[in-house]
Amino acid sequence: MTDARELPLMERLVELWFDAARMGRDDMVPALLAAGVDIEATDAKGYTALVLASYNGQQSTTALLLKHGAAVDGAHDAQGNTALMGVCFKGYLPIAQTLIDAGADVNRPNGAGQTALMMAALFNRGAIIDLLLANGADAGVTDTAGNTVQTLAIAQGNTELAERFAG
């Protein structure tokens, strides 16, 4: 017979952790951390709770995770997209500001050499582009496929944005 007070297996707690991040369940974050969930745990795709919360538009959960010590850019050797990259293509300006205020590296590349500015350019997120540039984003970065912010804009048929980054 199992004692009803026993905690679920850590695997289940980690599943709940990712669900809480996606759904913005701020009430669950402290309890799951207290139960021993690693704030930097990654799901099957390599995403942390911070990436999931921010990507799903959960601003308060993003801020709460940062308050509890979530690494704003993820692991030092991570090759995937950062939380900032996710909000740049989703268009969540307030969350982008929160991440930048927490020290997000606006020029950190993913494994393909793409940056947050490239993500914002792909989806023509003008306000986020302005925010990134105001915080030191480098428009001259070239990814591993040879793309720049300008060439990505051209590929999307966005000549106005491409002209902004010409020369």
Chimera marker file (.cmm) of the C-alpha trace (Angstrom):
<marker_set name="trace">
<marker id="1" x="0.000" y="0.000" z="0.000" r="1" g="1" b="0" radius="0.5"/>
<marker id="2" x="1.313" y="3.464" z="-0.924" r="1" g="1" b="0" radius="0.5"/>
<marker id="3" x="1.272" y="6.307" z="1.538" r="1" g="1" b="0" radius="0.5"/>
<marker id="4" x="-0.957" y="9.062" z="0.066" r="1" g="1" b="0" radius="0.5"/>
<marker id="5" x="1.554" y="11.666" z="1.267" r="1" g="1" b="0" radius="0.5"/>
<marker id="6" x="4.330" y="10.355" z="-0.981" r="1" g="1" b="0" radius="0.5"/>
<marker id="7" x="5.436" y="12.668" z="-3.732" r="1" g="1" b="0" radius="0.5"/>
<marker id="8" x="5.013" y="11.530" z="-7.319" r="1" g="1" b="0" radius="0.5"/>
<marker id="9" x="8.060" y="10.238" z="-9.116" r="1" g="1" b="0" radius="0.5"/>
<marker id="10" x="10.446" y="12.976" z="-10.213" r="1" g="1" b="0" radius="0.5"/>
<marker id="11" x="9.665" y="12.168" z="-13.845" r="1" g="1" b="0" radius="0.5"/>
<marker id="12" x="6.016" y="13.092" z="-13.260" r="1" g="1" b="0" radius="0.5"/>
<marker id="13" x="6.989" y="16.244" z="-11.358" r="1" g="1" b="0" radius="0.5"/>
<marker id="14" x="9.123" y="17.325" z="-14.297" r="1" g="1" b="0" radius="0.5"/>
<marker id="15" x="6.166" y="16.762" z="-16.655" r="1" g="1" b="0" radius="0.5"/>
<marker id="16" x="4.050" y="18.938" z="-14.379" r="1" g="1" b="0" radius="0.5"/>
<marker id="17" x="6.862" y="21.518" z="-14.397" r="1" g="1" b="0" radius="0.5"/>
<marker id="18" x="6.742" y="21.858" z="-18.173" r="1" g="1" b="0" radius="0.5"/>
<marker id="19" x="2.933" y="21.958" z="-18.144" r="1" g="1" b="0" radius="0.5"/>
<marker id="20" x="2.994" y="24.696" z="-15.504" r="1" g="1" b="0" radius="0.5"/>
<marker id="21" x="5.396" y="26.735" z="-17.623" r="1" g="1" b="0" radius="0.5"/>
<marker id="22" x="3.313" y="26.353" z="-20.794" r="1" g="1" b="0" radius="0.5"/>
<marker id="23" x="0.045" y="27.190" z="-19.054" r="1" g="1" b="0" radius="0.5"/>
<marker id="24" x="1.329" y="30.001" z="-16.851" r="1" g="1" b="0" radius="0.5"/>
<marker id="25" x="0.616" y="28.229" z="-13.579" r="1" g="1" b="0" radius="0.5"/>
<marker id="26" x="2.626" y="30.544" z="-11.355" r="1" g="1" b="0" radius="0.5"/>
<marker id="27" x="1.084" y="28.884" z="-8.308" r="1" g="1" b="0" radius="0.5"/>
<marker id="28" x="2.821" y="25.594" z="-9.149" r="1" g="1" b="0" radius="0.5"/>
<marker id="29" x="6.343" y="26.926" z="-9.736" r="1" g="1" b="0" radius="0.5"/>
<marker id="30" x="7.454" y="27.329" z="-6.087" r="1" g="1" b="0" radius="0.5"/>
<marker id="31" x="5.935" y="23.989" z="-5.050" r="1" g="1" b="0" radius="0.5"/>
<marker id="32" x="7.624" y="22.088" z="-7.853" r="1" g="1" b="0" radius="0.5"/>
<marker id="33" x="10.952" y="23.733" z="-7.119" r="1" g="1" b="0" radius="0.5"/>
<marker id="34" x="10.529" y="22.855" z="-3.444" r="1" g="1" b="0" radius="0.5"/>
<marker id="35" x="9.823" y="19.251" z="-4.479" r="1" g="1" b="0" radius="0.5"/>
<marker id="36" x="13.230" y="19.116" z="-6.137" r="1" g="1" b="0" radius="0.5"/>
<marker id="37" x="12.561" y="19.874" z="-9.796" r="1" g="1" b="0" radius="0.5"/>
<marker id="38" x="15.650" y="21.328" z="-11.463" r="1" g="1" b="0" radius="0.5"/>
<marker id="39" x="14.839" y="24.807" z="-12.786" r="1" g="1" b="0" radius="0.5"/>
<marker id="40" x="17.068" y="24.056" z="-15.793" r="1" g="1" b="0" radius="0.5"/>
<marker id="41" x="15.515" y="20.675" z="-16.612" r="1" g="1" b="0" radius="0.5"/>
<marker id="42" x="14.919" y="20.227" z="-20.328" r="1" g="1" b="0" radius="0.5"/>
<marker id="43" x="12.109" y="18.482" z="-22.160" r="1" g="1" b="0" radius="0.5"/>
<marker id="44" x="12.562" y="15.988" z="-25.001" r="1" g="1" b="0" radius="0.5"/>
<marker id="45" x="13.237" y="18.863" z="-27.426" r="1" g="1" b="0" radius="0.5"/>
<marker id="46" x="15.807" y="20.454" z="-25.132" r="1" g="1" b="0" radius="0.5"/>
<marker id="47" x="13.619" y="23.330" z="-23.959" r="1" g="1" b="0" radius="0.5"/>
<marker id="48" x="13.672" y="24.656" z="-20.417" r="1" g="1" b="0" radius="0.5"/>
<marker id="49" x="10.620" y="25.881" z="-18.527" r="1" g="1" b="0" radius="0.5"/>
<marker id="50" x="11.756" y="29.454" z="-19.235" r="1" g="1" b="0" radius="0.5"/>
<marker id="51" x="11.726" y="28.821" z="-22.987" r="1" g="1" b="0" radius="0.5"/>
<marker id="52" x="8.302" y="27.168" z="-22.768" r="1" g="1" b="0" radius="0.5"/>
<marker id="53" x="6.770" y="29.906" z="-20.625" r="1" g="1" b="0" radius="0.5"/>
<marker id="54" x="8.069" y="32.739" z="-22.761" r="1" g="1" b="0" radius="0.5"/>
<marker id="55" x="7.244" y="31.025" z="-26.072" r="1" g="1" b="0" radius="0.5"/>
<marker id="56" x="3.681" y="30.479" z="-24.878" r="1" g="1" b="0" radius="0.5"/>
<marker id="57" x="3.231" y="34.124" z="-23.930" r="1" g="1" b="0" radius="0.5"/>
<marker id="58" x="3.308" y="33.586" z="-20.167" r="1" g="1" b="0" radius="0.5"/>
<marker id="59" x="4.845" y="36.874" z="-19.056" r="1" g="1" b="0" radius="0.5"/>
<marker id="60" x="4.287" y="36.476" z="-15.315" r="1" g="1" b="0" radius="0.5"/>
<marker id="61" x="5.647" y="32.922" z="-15.371" r="1" g="1" b="0" radius="0.5"/>
<marker id="62" x="8.668" y="34.079" z="-17.357" r="1" g="1" b="0" radius="0.5"/>
<marker id="63" x="9.359" y="36.742" z="-14.724" r="1" g="1" b="0" radius="0.5"/>
<marker id="64" x="8.782" y="34.264" z="-11.883" r="1" g="1" b="0" radius="0.5"/>
<marker id="65" x="11.195" y="31.721" z="-13.355" r="1" g="1" b="0" radius="0.5"/>
<marker id="66" x="13.830" y="34.431" z="-13.756" r="1" g="1" b="0" radius="0.5"/>
<marker id="67" x="13.237" y="35.516" z="-10.150" r="1" g="1" b="0" radius="0.5"/>
<marker id="68" x="13.865" y="31.925" z="-9.055" r="1" g="1" b="0" radius="0.5"/>
<marker id="69" x="17.161" y="31.835" z="-10.933" r="1" g="1" b="0" radius="0.5"/>
<marker id="70" x="16.382" y="30.441" z="-14.379" r="1" g="1" b="0" radius="0.5"/>
<marker id="71" x="19.290" y="31.042" z="-16.744" r="1" g="1" b="0" radius="0.5"/>
<marker id="72" x="18.025" y="33.685" z="-19.157" r="1" g="1" b="0" radius="0.5"/>
<marker id="73" x="20.030" y="32.269" z="-22.078" r="1" g="1" b="0" radius="0.5"/>
<marker id="74" x="19.913" y="28.629" z="-21.001" r="1" g="1" b="0" radius="0.5"/>
<marker id="75" x="22.987" y="26.486" z="-20.606" r="1" g="1" b="0" radius="0.5"/>
<marker id="76" x="26.261" y="27.986" z="-21.780" r="1" g="1" b="0" radius="0.5"/>
<marker id="77" x="26.752" y="25.210" z="-24.331" r="1" g="1" b="0" radius="0.5"/>
<marker id="78" x="23.112" y="24.972" z="-25.481" r="1" g="1" b="0" radius="0.5"/>
<marker id="79" x="22.704" y="24.986" z="-29.251" r="1" g="1" b="0" radius="0.5"/>
<marker id="80" x="18.950" y="25.502" z="-29.444" r="1" g="1" b="0" radius="0.5"/>
<marker id="81" x="16.891" y="28.645" z="-29.514" r="1" g="1" b="0" radius="0.5"/>
<marker id="82" x="16.927" y="30.827" z="-26.431" r="1" g="1" b="0" radius="0.5"/>
<marker id="83" x="13.795" y="32.176" z="-24.781" r="1" g="1" b="0" radius="0.5"/>
<marker id="84" x="14.516" y="35.533" z="-26.437" r="1" g="1" b="0" radius="0.5"/>
<marker id="85" x="14.635" y="33.939" z="-29.880" r="1" g="1" b="0" radius="0.5"/>
<marker id="86" x="11.251" y="32.321" z="-29.290" r="1" g="1" b="0" radius="0.5"/>
<marker id="87" x="9.526" y="35.530" z="-28.285" r="1" g="1" b="0" radius="0.5"/>
<marker id="88" x="11.107" y="37.351" z="-31.214" r="1" g="1" b="0" radius="0.5"/>
<marker id="89" x="9.393" y="35.227" z="-33.787" r="1" g="1" b="0" radius="0.5"/>
<marker id="90" x="6.187" y="34.975" z="-31.747" r="1" g="1" b="0" radius="0.5"/>
<marker id="91" x="6.079" y="38.760" z="-31.356" r="1" g="1" b="0" radius="0.5"/>
<marker id="92" x="5.822" y="39.057" z="-27.569" r="1" g="1" b="0" radius="0.5"/>
<marker id="93" x="7.403" y="42.477" z="-27.055" r="1" g="1" b="0" radius="0.5"/>
<marker id="94" x="6.797" y="42.753" z="-23.268" r="1" g="1" b="0" radius="0.5"/>
<marker id="95" x="8.395" y="39.346" z="-22.674" r="1" g="1" b="0" radius="0.5"/>
<marker id="96" x="11.327" y="40.277" z="-24.923" r="1" g="1" b="0" radius="0.5"/>
<marker id="97" x="11.824" y="43.354" z="-22.740" r="1" g="1" b="0" radius="0.5"/>
<marker id="98" x="11.651" y="41.228" z="-19.575" r="1" g="1" b="0" radius="0.5"/>
<marker id="99" x="14.292" y="38.846" z="-20.927" r="1" g="1" b="0" radius="0.5"/>
<marker id="100" x="16.580" y="41.686" z="-22.041" r="1" g="1" b="0" radius="0.5"/>
<marker id="101" x="16.168" y="43.383" z="-18.657" r="1" g="1" b="0" radius="0.5"/>
<marker id="102" x="17.248" y="40.078" z="-17.082" r="1" g="1" b="0" radius="0.5"/>
<marker id="103" x="20.437" y="40.097" z="-19.149" r="1" g="1" b="0" radius="0.5"/>
<marker id="104" x="19.570" y="38.071" z="-22.234" r="1" g="1" b="0" radius="0.5"/>
<marker id="105" x="22.372" y="38.115" z="-24.798" r="1" g="1" b="0" radius="0.5"/>
<marker id="106" x="20.766" y="39.708" z="-27.866" r="1" g="1" b="0" radius="0.5"/>
<marker id="107" x="23.568" y="38.339" z="-30.060" r="1" g="1" b="0" radius="0.5"/>
<marker id="108" x="23.698" y="34.761" z="-28.803" r="1" g="1" b="0" radius="0.5"/>
<marker id="109" x="23.484" y="32.378" z="-31.770" r="1" g="1" b="0" radius="0.5"/>
<marker id="110" x="21.723" y="29.044" z="-31.896" r="1" g="1" b="0" radius="0.5"/>
<marker id="111" x="23.362" y="25.987" z="-33.467" r="1" g="1" b="0" radius="0.5"/>
<marker id="112" x="22.619" y="27.339" z="-36.948" r="1" g="1" b="0" radius="0.5"/>
<marker id="113" x="24.229" y="30.685" z="-36.135" r="1" g="1" b="0" radius="0.5"/>
<marker id="114" x="20.883" y="32.488" z="-36.072" r="1" g="1" b="0" radius="0.5"/>
<marker id="115" x="20.221" y="35.296" z="-33.611" r="1" g="1" b="0" radius="0.5"/>
<marker id="116" x="17.138" y="36.832" z="-32.037" r="1" g="1" b="0" radius="0.5"/>
<marker id="117" x="17.340" y="39.678" z="-34.556" r="1" g="1" b="0" radius="0.5"/>
<marker id="118" x="17.173" y="37.163" z="-37.394" r="1" g="1" b="0" radius="0.5"/>
<marker id="119" x="14.098" y="35.561" z="-35.829" r="1" g="1" b="0" radius="0.5"/>
<marker id="120" x="12.425" y="38.943" z="-35.492" r="1" g="1" b="0" radius="0.5"/>
<marker id="121" x="13.299" y="39.818" z="-39.092" r="1" g="1" b="0" radius="0.5"/>
<marker id="122" x="11.878" y="36.544" z="-40.421" r="1" g="1" b="0" radius="0.5"/>
<marker id="123" x="8.491" y="37.473" z="-39.026" r="1" g="1" b="0" radius="0.5"/>
<marker id="124" x="8.782" y="41.252" z="-39.482" r="1" g="1" b="0" radius="0.5"/>
<marker id="125" x="8.464" y="42.066" z="-35.787" r="1" g="1" b="0" radius="0.5"/>
<marker id="126" x="9.293" y="45.768" z="-36.135" r="1" g="1" b="0" radius="0.5"/>
<marker id="127" x="8.953" y="46.781" z="-32.501" r="1" g="1" b="0" radius="0.5"/>
<marker id="128" x="11.090" y="43.852" z="-31.371" r="1" g="1" b="0" radius="0.5"/>
<marker id="129" x="13.672" y="44.638" z="-34.056" r="1" g="1" b="0" radius="0.5"/>
<marker id="130" x="13.859" y="48.190" z="-32.680" r="1" g="1" b="0" radius="0.5"/>
<marker id="131" x="14.199" y="46.861" z="-29.118" r="1" g="1" b="0" radius="0.5"/>
<marker id="132" x="16.969" y="44.442" z="-30.080" r="1" g="1" b="0" radius="0.5"/>
<marker id="133" x="18.903" y="47.096" z="-32.000" r="1" g="1" b="0" radius="0.5"/>
<marker id="134" x="18.544" y="49.531" z="-29.085" r="1" g="1" b="0" radius="0.5"/>
<marker id="135" x="20.090" y="46.853" z="-26.876" r="1" g="1" b="0" radius="0.5"/>
<marker id="136" x="23.097" y="46.122" z="-29.056" r="1" g="1" b="0" radius="0.5"/>
<marker id="137" x="21.895" y="43.517" z="-31.549" r="1" g="1" b="0" radius="0.5"/>
<marker id="138" x="24.388" y="43.079" z="-34.381" r="1" g="1" b="0" radius="0.5"/>
<marker id="139" x="22.670" y="43.236" z="-37.785" r="1" g="1" b="0" radius="0.5"/>
<marker id="140" x="25.867" y="42.095" z="-39.506" r="1" g="1" b="0" radius="0.5"/>
<marker id="141" x="25.835" y="38.522" z="-38.189" r="1" g="1" b="0" radius="0.5"/>
<marker id="142" x="25.867" y="35.761" z="-40.809" r="1" g="1" b="0" radius="0.5"/>
<marker id="143" x="24.395" y="32.363" z="-39.905" r="1" g="1" b="0" radius="0.5"/>
<marker id="144" x="25.861" y="29.010" z="-40.966" r="1" g="1" b="0" radius="0.5"/>
<marker id="145" x="23.790" y="29.034" z="-44.173" r="1" g="1" b="0" radius="0.5"/>
<marker id="146" x="25.170" y="32.447" z="-45.141" r="1" g="1" b="0" radius="0.5"/>
<marker id="147" x="22.034" y="34.397" z="-44.240" r="1" g="1" b="0" radius="0.5"/>
<marker id="148" x="22.018" y="37.874" z="-42.731" r="1" g="1" b="0" radius="0.5"/>
<marker id="149" x="19.113" y="39.903" z="-41.400" r="1" g="1" b="0" radius="0.5"/>
<marker id="150" x="18.957" y="41.611" z="-44.791" r="1" g="1" b="0" radius="0.5"/>
<marker id="151" x="18.946" y="38.406" z="-46.857" r="1" g="1" b="0" radius="0.5"/>
<marker id="152" x="16.290" y="36.880" z="-44.602" r="1" g="1" b="0" radius="0.5"/>
<marker id="153" x="14.112" y="39.954" z="-45.133" r="1" g="1" b="0" radius="0.5"/>
<marker id="154" x="14.616" y="39.667" z="-48.892" r="1" g="1" b="0" radius="0.5"/>
<marker id="155" x="13.707" y="35.960" z="-48.793" r="1" g="1" b="0" radius="0.5"/>
<marker id="156" x="10.474" y="36.904" z="-47.026" r="1" g="1" b="0" radius="0.5"/>
<marker id="157" x="9.689" y="39.508" z="-49.678" r="1" g="1" b="0" radius="0.5"/>
<marker id="158" x="10.071" y="42.304" z="-47.158" r="1" g="1" b="0" radius="0.5"/>
<marker id="159" x="11.951" y="44.885" z="-49.220" r="1" g="1" b="0" radius="0.5"/>
<marker id="160" x="11.296" y="47.692" z="-46.728" r="1" g="1" b="0" radius="0.5"/>
<marker id="161" x="13.031" y="45.770" z="-43.933" r="1" g="1" b="0" radius="0.5"/>
<marker id="162" x="15.794" y="44.631" z="-46.299" r="1" g="1" b="0" radius="0.5"/>
<marker id="163" x="16.479" y="48.269" z="-47.242" r="1" g="1" b="0" radius="0.5"/>
<marker id="164" x="16.710" y="49.141" z="-43.565" r="1" g="1" b="0" radius="0.5"/>
<marker id="165" x="19.670" y="46.753" z="-43.270" r="1" g="1" b="0" radius="0.5"/>
<marker id="166" x="21.303" y="47.519" z="-46.623" r="1" g="1" b="0" radius="0.5"/>
<marker id="167" x="24.955" y="48.431" z="-46.678" r="1" g="1" b="0" radius="0.5"/>
<link id1="1" id2="2" r="1" g="1" b="0" radius="0.2"/>
<link id1="2" id2="3" r="1" g="1" b="0" radius="0.2"/>
<link id1="3" id2="4" r="1" g="1" b="0" radius="0.2"/>
<link id1="4" id2="5" r="1" g="1" b="0" radius="0.2"/>
<link id1="5" id2="6" r="1" g="1" b="0" radius="0.2"/>
<link id1="6" id2="7" r="1" g="1" b="0" radius="0.2"/>
<link id1="7" id2="8" r="1" g="1" b="0" radius="0.2"/>
<link id1="8" id2="9" r="1" g="1" b="0" radius="0.2"/>
<link id1="9" id2="10" r="1" g="1" b="0" radius="0.2"/>
<link id1="10" id2="11" r="1" g="1" b="0" radius="0.2"/>
<link id1="11" id2="12" r="1" g="1" b="0" radius="0.2"/>
<link id1="12" id2="13" r="1" g="1" b="0" radius="0.2"/>
<link id1="13" id2="14" r="1" g="1" b="0" radius="0.2"/>
<link id1="14" id2="15" r="1" g="1" b="0" radius="0.2"/>
<link id1="15" id2="16" r="1" g="1" b="0" radius="0.2"/>
<link id1="16" id2="17" r="1" g="1" b="0" radius="0.2"/>
<link id1="17" id2="18" r="1" g="1" b="0" radius="0.2"/>
<link id1="18" id2="19" r="1" g="1" b="0" radius="0.2"/>
<link id1="19" id2="20" r="1" g="1" b="0" radius="0.2"/>
<link id1="20" id2="21" r="1" g="1" b="0" radius="0.2"/>
<link id1="21" id2="22" r="1" g="1" b="0" radius="0.2"/>
<link id1="22" id2="23" r="1" g="1" b="0" radius="0.2"/>
<link id1="23" id2="24" r="1" g="1" b="0" radius="0.2"/>
<link id1="24" id2="25" r="1" g="1" b="0" radius="0.2"/>
<link id1="25" id2="26" r="1" g="1" b="0" radius="0.2"/>
<link id1="26" id2="27" r="1" g="1" b="0" radius="0.2"/>
<link id1="27" id2="28" r="1" g="1" b="0" radius="0.2"/>
<link id1="28" id2="29" r="1" g="1" b="0" radius="0.2"/>
<link id1="29" id2="30" r="1" g="1" b="0" radius="0.2"/>
<link id1="30" id2="31" r="1" g="1" b="0" radius="0.2"/>
<link id1="31" id2="32" r="1" g="1" b="0" radius="0.2"/>
<link id1="32" id2="33" r="1" g="1" b="0" radius="0.2"/>
<link id1="33" id2="34" r="1" g="1" b="0" radius="0.2"/>
<link id1="34" id2="35" r="1" g="1" b="0" radius="0.2"/>
<link id1="35" id2="36" r="1" g="1" b="0" radius="0.2"/>
<link id1="36" id2="37" r="1" g="1" b="0" radius="0.2"/>
<link id1="37" id2="38" r="1" g="1" b="0" radius="0.2"/>
<link id1="38" id2="39" r="1" g="1" b="0" radius="0.2"/>
<link id1="39" id2="40" r="1" g="1" b="0" radius="0.2"/>
<link id1="40" id2="41" r="1" g="1" b="0" radius="0.2"/>
<link id1="41" id2="42" r="1" g="1" b="0" radius="0.2"/>
<link id1="42" id2="43" r="1" g="1" b="0" radius="0.2"/>
<link id1="43" id2="44" r="1" g="1" b="0" radius="0.2"/>
<link id1="44" id2="45" r="1" g="1" b="0" radius="0.2"/>
<link id1="45" id2="46" r="1" g="1" b="0" radius="0.2"/>
<link id1="46" id2="47" r="1" g="1" b="0" radius="0.2"/>
<link id1="47" id2="48" r="1" g="1" b="0" radius="0.2"/>
<link id1="48" id2="49" r="1" g="1" b="0" radius="0.2"/>
<link id1="49" id2="50" r="1" g="1" b="0" radius="0.2"/>
<link id1="50" id2="51" r="1" g="1" b="0" radius="0.2"/>
<link id1="51" id2="52" r="1" g="1" b="0" radius="0.2"/>
<link id1="52" id2="53" r="1" g="1" b="0" radius="0.2"/>
<link id1="53" id2="54" r="1" g="1" b="0" radius="0.2"/>
<link id1="54" id2="55" r="1" g="1" b="0" radius="0.2"/>
<link id1="55" id2="56" r="1" g="1" b="0" radius="0.2"/>
<link id1="56" id2="57" r="1" g="1" b="0" radius="0.2"/>
<link id1="57" id2="58" r="1" g="1" b="0" radius="0.2"/>
<link id1="58" id2="59" r="1" g="1" b="0" radius="0.2"/>
<link id1="59" id2="60" r="1" g="1" b="0" radius="0.2"/>
<link id1="60" id2="61" r="1" g="1" b="0" radius="0.2"/>
<link id1="61" id2="62" r="1" g="1" b="0" radius="0.2"/>
<link id1="62" id2="63" r="1" g="1" b="0" radius="0.2"/>
<link id1="63" id2="64" r="1" g="1" b="0" radius="0.2"/>
<link id1="64" id2="65" r="1" g="1" b="0" radius="0.2"/>
<link id1="65" id2="66" r="1" g="1" b="0" radius="0.2"/>
<link id1="66" id2="67" r="1" g="1" b="0" radius="0.2"/>
<link id1="67" id2="68" r="1" g="1" b="0" radius="0.2"/>
<link id1="68" id2="69" r="1" g="1" b="0" radius="0.2"/>
<link id1="69" id2="70" r="1" g="1" b="0" radius="0.2"/>
<link id1="70" id2="71" r="1" g="1" b="0" radius="0.2"/>
<link id1="71" id2="72" r="1" g="1" b="0" radius="0.2"/>
<link id1="72" id2="73" r="1" g="1" b="0" radius="0.2"/>
<link id1="73" id2="74" r="1" g="1" b="0" radius="0.2"/>
<link id1="74" id2="75" r="1" g="1" b="0" radius="0.2"/>
<link id1="75" id2="76" r="1" g="1" b="0" radius="0.2"/>
<link id1="76" id2="77" r="1" g="1" b="0" radius="0.2"/>
<link id1="77" id2="78" r="1" g="1" b="0" radius="0.2"/>
<link id1="78" id2="79" r="1" g="1" b="0" radius="0.2"/>
<link id1="79" id2="80" r="1" g="1" b="0" radius="0.2"/>
<link id1="80" id2="81" r="1" g="1" b="0" radius="0.2"/>
<link id1="81" id2="82" r="1" g="1" b="0" radius="0.2"/>
<link id1="82" id2="83" r="1" g="1" b="0" radius="0.2"/>
<link id1="83" id2="84" r="1" g="1" b="0" radius="0.2"/>
<link id1="84" id2="85" r="1" g="1" b="0" radius="0.2"/>
<link id1="85" id2="86" r="1" g="1" b="0" radius="0.2"/>
<link id1="86" id2="87" r="1" g="1" b="0" radius="0.2"/>
<link id1="87" id2="88" r="1" g="1" b="0" radius="0.2"/>
<link id1="88" id2="89" r="1" g="1" b="0" radius="0.2"/>
<link id1="89" id2="90" r="1" g="1" b="0" radius="0.2"/>
<link id1="90" id2="91" r="1" g="1" b="0" radius="0.2"/>
<link id1="91" id2="92" r="1" g="1" b="0" radius="0.2"/>
<link id1="92" id2="93" r="1" g="1" b="0" radius="0.2"/>
<link id1="93" id2="94" r="1" g="1" b="0" radius="0.2"/>
<link id1="94" id2="95" r="1" g="1" b="0" radius="0.2"/>
<link id1="95" id2="96" r="1" g="1" b="0" radius="0.2"/>
<link id1="96" id2="97" r="1" g="1" b="0" radius="0.2"/>
<link id1="97" id2="98" r="1" g="1" b="0" radius="0.2"/>
<link id1="98" id2="99" r="1" g="1" b="0" radius="0.2"/>
<link id1="99" id2="100" r="1" g="1" b="0" radius="0.2"/>
<link id1="100" id2="101" r="1" g="1" b="0" radius="0.2"/>
<link id1="101" id2="102" r="1" g="1" b="0" radius="0.2"/>
<link id1="102" id2="103" r="1" g="1" b="0" radius="0.2"/>
<link id1="103" id2="104" r="1" g="1" b="0" radius="0.2"/>
<link id1="104" id2="105" r="1" g="1" b="0" radius="0.2"/>
<link id1="105" id2="106" r="1" g="1" b="0" radius="0.2"/>
<link id1="106" id2="107" r="1" g="1" b="0" radius="0.2"/>
<link id1="107" id2="108" r="1" g="1" b="0" radius="0.2"/>
<link id1="108" id2="109" r="1" g="1" b="0" radius="0.2"/>
<link id1="109" id2="110" r="1" g="1" b="0" radius="0.2"/>
<link id1="110" id2="111" r="1" g="1" b="0" radius="0.2"/>
<link id1="111" id2="112" r="1" g="1" b="0" radius="0.2"/>
<link id1="112" id2="113" r="1" g="1" b="0" radius="0.2"/>
<link id1="113" id2="114" r="1" g="1" b="0" radius="0.2"/>
<link id1="114" id2="115" r="1" g="1" b="0" radius="0.2"/>
<link id1="115" id2="116" r="1" g="1" b="0" radius="0.2"/>
<link id1="116" id2="117" r="1" g="1" b="0" radius="0.2"/>
<link id1="117" id2="118" r="1" g="1" b="0" radius="0.2"/>
<link id1="118" id2="119" r="1" g="1" b="0" radius="0.2"/>
<link id1="119" id2="120" r="1" g="1" b="0" radius="0.2"/>
<link id1="120" id2="121" r="1" g="1" b="0" radius="0.2"/>
<link id1="121" id2="122" r="1" g="1" b="0" radius="0.2"/>
<link id1="122" id2="123" r="1" g="1" b="0" radius="0.2"/>
<link id1="123" id2="124" r="1" g="1" b="0" radius="0.2"/>
<link id1="124" id2="125" r="1" g="1" b="0" radius="0.2"/>
<link id1="125" id2="126" r="1" g="1" b="0" radius="0.2"/>
<link id1="126" id2="127" r="1" g="1" b="0" radius="0.2"/>
<link id1="127" id2="128" r="1" g="1" b="0" radius="0.2"/>
<link id1="128" id2="129" r="1" g="1" b="0" radius="0.2"/>
<link id1="129" id2="130" r="1" g="1" b="0" radius="0.2"/>
<link id1="130" id2="131" r="1" g="1" b="0" radius="0.2"/>
<link id1="131" id2="132" r="1" g="1" b="0" radius="0.2"/>
<link id1="132" id2="133" r="1" g="1" b="0" radius="0.2"/>
<link id1="133" id2="134" r="1" g="1" b="0" radius="0.2"/>
<link id1="134" id2="135" r="1" g="1" b="0" radius="0.2"/>
<link id1="135" id2="136" r="1" g="1" b="0" radius="0.2"/>
<link id1="136" id2="137" r="1" g="1" b="0" radius="0.2"/>
<link id1="137" id2="138" r="1" g="1" b="0" radius="0.2"/>
<link id1="138" id2="139" r="1" g="1" b="0" radius="0.2"/>
<link id1="139" id2="140" r="1" g="1" b="0" radius="0.2"/>
<link id1="140" id2="141" r="1" g="1" b="0" radius="0.2"/>
<link id1="141" id2="142" r="1" g="1" b="0" radius="0.2"/>
<link id1="142" id2="143" r="1" g="1" b="0" radius="0.2"/>
<link id1="143" id2="144" r="1" g="1" b="0" radius="0.2"/>
<link id1="144" id2="145" r="1" g="1" b="0" radius="0.2"/>
<link id1="145" id2="146" r="1" g="1" b="0" radius="0.2"/>
<link id1="146" id2="147" r="1" g="1" b="0" radius="0.2"/>
<link id1="147" id2="148" r="1" g="1" b="0" radius="0.2"/>
<link id1="148" id2="149" r="1" g="1" b="0" radius="0.2"/>
<link id1="149" id2="150" r="1" g="1" b="0" radius="0.2"/>
<link id1="150" id2="151" r="1" g="1" b="0" radius="0.2"/>
<link id1="151" id2="152" r="1" g="1" b="0" radius="0.2"/>
<link id1="152" id2="153" r="1" g="1" b="0" radius="0.2"/>
<link id1="153" id2="154" r="1" g="1" b="0" radius="0.2"/>
<link id1="154" id2="155" r="1" g="1" b="0" radius="0.2"/>
<link id1="155" id2="156" r="1" g="1" b="0" radius="0.2"/>
<link id1="156" id2="157" r="1" g="1" b="0" radius="0.2"/>
<link id1="157" id2="158" r="1" g="1" b="0" radius="0.2"/>
<link id1="158" id2="159" r="1" g="1" b="0" radius="0.2"/>
<link id1="159" id2="160" r="1" g="1" b="0" radius="0.2"/>
<link id1="160" id2="161" r="1" g="1" b="0" radius="0.2"/>
<link id1="161" id2="162" r="1" g="1" b="0" radius="0.2"/>
<link id1="162" id2="163" r="1" g="1" b="0" radius="0.2"/>
<link id1="163" id2="164" r="1" g="1" b="0" radius="0.2"/>
<link id1="164" id2="165" r="1" g="1" b="0" radius="0.2"/>
<link id1="165" id2="166" r="1" g="1" b="0" radius="0.2"/>
<link id1="166" id2="167" r="1" g="1" b="0" radius="0.2"/>
</marker_set>
